[in-house]
Amino acid sequence: MNETISINRDQVTLEDAWGHYQTIRDSIVRTAGDTKRSISRDGGVSDPRFRGMTADEVEAVFYQTLEETDRQASLFLVASAEAVLSVDFLRRVKTRKKDPVSREFREIYKNTKTRRRLRLDEDILATWAKRVPGAKPSIAELRGALNYRHWLAHGRYWVPKLGRQYDPAGLLKVIADLFEAIGLSNQI
C-alpha cells in the first residue's frame, strides 16, 4: 500500500463548529435583545427588516433564526464527526496498525477501491460496533443523528421519522460519548 492518502487540512473540527455556533447564537440573542429594547423604548427600530413590527413579531423572527442556527450547527457537528471518523479510518489504513479495527479497516479499504466510496455507517460504524461492543449504544445514537443530518442536508422536504429531538448540545454529547467509547476522545 504505497499510495498516498489525501486528507484535506481545511476540515472543520468539532471545536471549530461548536465555537462558531456559540458565536453566532450569542450574536443573534444580543441583536434580538437590542431590537426589542429599541421597540419598547423608542417605539421603532432603525433596521428596515423590523420596521412596523411589534416586539412579539420581532421575537418570533429571532426565535425562527435561532432554530435555523441550531439546525445548521447540528449539520456541521455531525459532518465534523463524520470527518473525524473518516480521517481516523484513513490514518489506521495508512499506518498499518495491528489492532483488529485497523486490520478490518484495511480490508474495507481494499474493497472501497472497487466501489469507489467509503460508507460511514456500513463500513466505519459497523466495524466499531463489531469490534468494540461497548460502543454499540453510542453508535446507535450517532446513527439516529445521521438520519437527522441527512434530512437537514437534503433540504428537509420529507417528514423525518427521527424518534427524538436533536439540538447542538445533545449532538455534541452523542459524538463525545461515541469518541470516548472508541478511543477518539482527543478529537473533541
Secondary structure, DSSP 8 states (H G I E B T S, - for coil): --------TT---HHHHHHHHHHHHHHHHHHHHHHHHHHHHHS--SSGGGTT--HHHHHHHHHHHHHHHHHHHHHHHHHHHHHHHHHHHHHHHHHT--SHHHHHHHHHHHHHHHH----IIIIIIHHHHHH-GGGHHHHHHHHHHHHHHHHHHTTT-S----SS---HHHHHHHHHHHHHHTT-GGG-
